[in-house]
Amino acid sequence: MTCRSERGAVLVVTLMAMLLLSAIGAALVLATSTDVQVAANAGAATEAFYAADAVFERTLAELRTAPDFGSDETRVFDRVANLDEGQRIVLIVSPRELLDRAEQDLLRALGSKGAKAAR
């Protein structure tokens, strides 16, 4: 015979077991969703790294083919001014050097066309 006080004990034990299983399931869902977010962030970080590396390599390739403006025969920049605010550097260009270079290029172009016309 069962006592009246033990009558609902099975229901309480069953509800506690269901609560425990629900908590374990919620923890598993949370852990899985966190892992998915971590994997997505790692993929985005890797993509950003390779994009930055590609930009760096392209910039280096372009700088290797850029003309050298610092040699003695082609001195475009007259002086460099370093401004304290914002850590800016200003390159002061020599207008005479630019004008001379533009005139030389024009004369070369006209000279080569004139030489072809004379032939």
C-alpha positions, 0 to 999 in steps of 0.5 A: 500500500502506498501512503498518501504523501508519496502519491505525486512523487513520481510526477515530481521526479519525472518533471525534474528529469525533463528539466535536467534534459532540457537544460542539457539540450539548451547548453548543447544548442548554445555551444553549437551556435557559439562554435558556428560563430567562431568558425565564421569569424575565423573565416572572415579574419582569414579572408581579410588577411589574404585581401590585405596581403594581396593589396600589399603585394600589388602595391609593392609591384606598382612601386617597383615600376614607379619612376625614381623621383629622388635621383640627382638628375630628376629632383622633383621634390624640393624639400620635405616639411613635417607638420606636428599636428596629425603627423603629416608629411608635406612634399614641396615640389619644385615647379621649375623641375616639373616645367623643365621635365614637361618641356623636355617631354614635349620636345622629345615628342615633337622631335620624334614626329619631325624625324619621322616626317622628314624620312 
